[in-house]
């Protein structure tokens, strides 16, 4: 599974839109959408914040390995 797929599935499970997530993690929605589509590498320095925002809806260890 790609990182973007994992992220998108976690957002769906949490019932959170890309826009809401982008506001919480302070990352442009357009850039987030490119990460989800696999067109952009996720920002490694922000993965902790992203995993925190998705707590309970993503396997943190698997999230970092992708």
C-alpha angles and dihedrals in degrees: 000000000000122000092246092054091050091049093047092049090050090051091051092048090050091046091234127142122227088246094055091046092048090053092049095048094036096235124133112263092225091054091046090052090053090052090052091049091049094245095115134040113243114251104258093204090061101046093097091056091046092051090047091053090051096043112156092016100069134045098242095206094049090044091059094044093056 
